[in-house]
Amino acid sequence: MDNKHQSTVTIIRPGHTFEGKQGLTYGEGIFAGNTRARPTCLPLPPLRPGVRSRDPYHELHGTAIYVLGGESARWNGDDLAEPLPVKAAEFLYTPAGVPHLPYNPSETEPCTVVLARTDPNEQESVVLL
């Protein structure tokens, strides 16, 4: 393999976390700040039992989620009145600009998801209501 191509490949190892505007702790994952990822962001936000996010929307980008384990739920829409459960092995897509409030309805089981956004800066277009 040519060294010029190898220098663009990055491995992100578990252990680094950050606090998002939404009030969740994220596993660092892949974003523009630690790779040359454009236009991709792939954080791992584990939802601890009983945790809920602040109510955000993502002004300029959509969000795709795959639930690896556990169950999450979300209130969606302008009045956050549309509850939507999402279980292990299910996908969820939220378009840009749609208000949502994710939470873990379980008091004992964590929920693990893989989250992908089209904003490489992760928190750049997060707007809190």
C-alpha positions as a Markdown table, in Angstrom:
| # | Residue | x | y | z |
|---|---|---|---|---|
| 1 | Met | 0.0 | 0.0 | 0.0 |
| 2 | Asp | 1.2 | 3.5 | -0.9 |
| 3 | Asn | 2.1 | 5.6 | 2.2 |
| 4 | Lys | 0.2 | 8.7 | 0.9 |
| 5 | His | -3.1 | 6.7 | 1.0 |
| 6 | Gln | -2.3 | 5.1 | 4.4 |
| 7 | Ser | -2.0 | 8.5 | 6.1 |
| 8 | Thr | -5.7 | 9.2 | 5.3 |
| 9 | Val | -6.9 | 6.1 | 7.1 |
| 10 | Thr | -7.7 | 6.6 | 10.8 |
| 11 | Ile | -8.7 | 4.2 | 13.6 |
| 12 | Ile | -10.7 | 5.6 | 16.5 |
| 13 | Arg | -10.4 | 3.5 | 19.6 |
| 14 | Pro | -13.0 | 3.4 | 22.4 |
| 15 | Gly | -12.5 | 5.5 | 25.5 |
| 16 | His | -12.8 | 9.1 | 24.4 |
| 17 | Thr | -16.1 | 10.8 | 25.1 |
| 18 | Phe | -17.6 | 14.2 | 25.0 |
| 19 | Glu | -20.7 | 16.0 | 26.2 |
| 20 | Gly | -23.1 | 17.1 | 23.5 |
| 21 | Lys | -25.3 | 20.1 | 23.6 |
| 22 | Gln | -28.2 | 17.7 | 24.0 |
| 23 | Gly | -27.0 | 16.6 | 27.4 |
| 24 | Leu | -25.8 | 13.2 | 26.3 |
| 25 | Thr | -22.4 | 11.7 | 26.7 |
| 26 | Tyr | -21.1 | 10.5 | 23.3 |
| 27 | Gly | -18.4 | 8.0 | 22.4 |
| 28 | Glu | -16.2 | 10.0 | 20.1 |
| 29 | Gly | -16.6 | 8.0 | 16.9 |
| 30 | Ile | -15.8 | 9.6 | 13.6 |
| 31 | Phe | -16.2 | 13.3 | 12.8 |
| 32 | Ala | -14.2 | 16.1 | 11.1 |
| 33 | Gly | -12.3 | 17.0 | 14.2 |
| 34 | Asn | -10.5 | 13.6 | 14.5 |
| 35 | Thr | -10.5 | 12.5 | 10.8 |
| 36 | Arg | -10.8 | 14.0 | 7.4 |
| 37 | Ala | -14.5 | 12.8 | 7.3 |
| 38 | Arg | -16.6 | 14.9 | 5.0 |
| 39 | Pro | -19.6 | 14.9 | 5.1 |
| 40 | Thr | -19.9 | 12.2 | 7.7 |
| 41 | Cys | -20.3 | 12.0 | 11.5 |
| 42 | Leu | -20.6 | 8.7 | 13.3 |
| 43 | Pro | -20.7 | 9.1 | 17.1 |
| 44 | Leu | -21.9 | 6.4 | 19.6 |
| 45 | Pro | -24.3 | 7.9 | 22.1 |
| 46 | Pro | -25.1 | 5.2 | 24.7 |
| 47 | Leu | -28.3 | 5.9 | 26.4 |
| 48 | Arg | -28.0 | 5.0 | 30.1 |
| 49 | Pro | -31.2 | 3.6 | 31.7 |
| 50 | Gly | -33.7 | 6.4 | 32.3 |
| 51 | Val | -31.7 | 9.1 | 30.5 |
| 52 | Arg | -33.3 | 11.6 | 28.2 |
| 53 | Ser | -31.9 | 14.3 | 25.9 |
| 54 | Arg | -32.6 | 17.9 | 25.8 |
| 55 | Asp | -35.0 | 18.7 | 23.0 |
| 56 | Pro | -32.9 | 19.5 | 19.9 |
| 57 | Tyr | -33.3 | 19.6 | 16.2 |
| 58 | His | -30.5 | 19.5 | 13.6 |
| 59 | Glu | -30.9 | 22.6 | 11.5 |
| 60 | Leu | -28.9 | 21.5 | 8.4 |
| 61 | His | -28.6 | 17.7 | 8.4 |
| 62 | Gly | -30.6 | 14.5 | 8.8 |
| 63 | Thr | -29.8 | 11.7 | 11.3 |
| 64 | Ala | -29.9 | 8.0 | 10.8 |
| 65 | Ile | -29.8 | 5.6 | 13.8 |
| 66 | Tyr | -29.4 | 1.8 | 14.1 |
| 67 | Val | -30.3 | 0.4 | 17.5 |
| 68 | Leu | -27.7 | -2.3 | 18.5 |
| 69 | Gly | -29.2 | -3.2 | 21.8 |
| 70 | Gly | -31.9 | -2.2 | 24.2 |
| 71 | Glu | -34.7 | 0.2 | 23.3 |
| 72 | Ser | -34.9 | 3.9 | 22.8 |
| 73 | Ala | -37.9 | 6.1 | 22.3 |
| 74 | Arg | -38.4 | 9.6 | 21.0 |
| 75 | Trp | -40.9 | 12.4 | 21.0 |
| 76 | Asn | -41.0 | 14.0 | 17.6 |
| 77 | Gly | -42.5 | 17.0 | 15.8 |
| 78 | Asp | -43.1 | 20.6 | 16.6 |
| 79 | Asp | -44.9 | 19.9 | 19.9 |
| 80 | Leu | -42.9 | 16.8 | 20.7 |
| 81 | Ala | -46.2 | 14.9 | 21.0 |
| 82 | Glu | -45.5 | 11.9 | 18.7 |
| 83 | Pro | -43.9 | 9.1 | 20.8 |
| 84 | Leu | -42.0 | 6.6 | 18.8 |
| 85 | Pro | -40.3 | 3.5 | 20.3 |
| 86 | Val | -37.2 | 2.1 | 18.5 |
| 87 | Lys | -36.0 | -1.4 | 19.4 |
| 88 | Ala | -32.8 | -3.4 | 18.7 |
| 89 | Ala | -32.2 | -4.2 | 15.0 |
| 90 | Glu | -34.4 | -1.3 | 13.9 |
| 91 | Phe | -33.4 | 1.8 | 12.0 |
| 92 | Leu | -34.7 | 5.4 | 12.5 |
| 93 | Tyr | -34.3 | 8.4 | 10.2 |
| 94 | Thr | -35.0 | 12.0 | 11.2 |
| 95 | Pro | -34.9 | 14.7 | 8.5 |
| 96 | Ala | -33.2 | 18.0 | 9.1 |
| 97 | Gly | -35.2 | 20.5 | 11.0 |
| 98 | Val | -37.5 | 18.0 | 12.8 |
| 99 | Pro | -37.6 | 18.6 | 16.6 |
| 100 | His | -37.0 | 15.4 | 18.6 |
| 101 | Leu | -36.3 | 14.3 | 22.2 |
| 102 | Pro | -34.7 | 10.8 | 22.5 |
| 103 | Tyr | -34.9 | 9.0 | 25.8 |
| 104 | Asn | -34.3 | 5.5 | 27.2 |
| 105 | Pro | -37.6 | 4.3 | 28.7 |
| 106 | Ser | -35.9 | 1.5 | 30.7 |
| 107 | Glu | -34.9 | 2.0 | 34.3 |
| 108 | Thr | -32.4 | -0.9 | 34.1 |
| 109 | Glu | -31.2 | -1.6 | 30.6 |
| 110 | Pro | -28.9 | 0.7 | 28.5 |
| 111 | Cys | -29.6 | 1.3 | 24.9 |
| 112 | Thr | -26.7 | 1.3 | 22.4 |
| 113 | Val | -27.1 | 2.9 | 19.0 |
| 114 | Val | -24.9 | 3.8 | 16.0 |
| 115 | Leu | -25.8 | 7.3 | 14.9 |
| 116 | Ala | -24.8 | 8.8 | 11.5 |
| 117 | Arg | -25.2 | 12.4 | 10.5 |
| 118 | Thr | -24.4 | 14.3 | 7.4 |
| 119 | Asp | -22.7 | 17.1 | 9.4 |
| 120 | Pro | -19.0 | 16.2 | 9.8 |
| 121 | Asn | -18.7 | 18.6 | 12.8 |
| 122 | Glu | -21.3 | 16.6 | 15.0 |
| 123 | Gln | -22.5 | 19.5 | 17.1 |
| 124 | Glu | -22.3 | 22.2 | 14.5 |
| 125 | Ser | -26.0 | 22.5 | 13.6 |
| 126 | Val | -27.6 | 21.3 | 16.8 |
| 127 | Val | -30.3 | 23.8 | 17.9 |
| 128 | Leu | -31.9 | 23.4 | 21.4 |
| 129 | Leu | -35.5 | 24.4 | 21.7 |
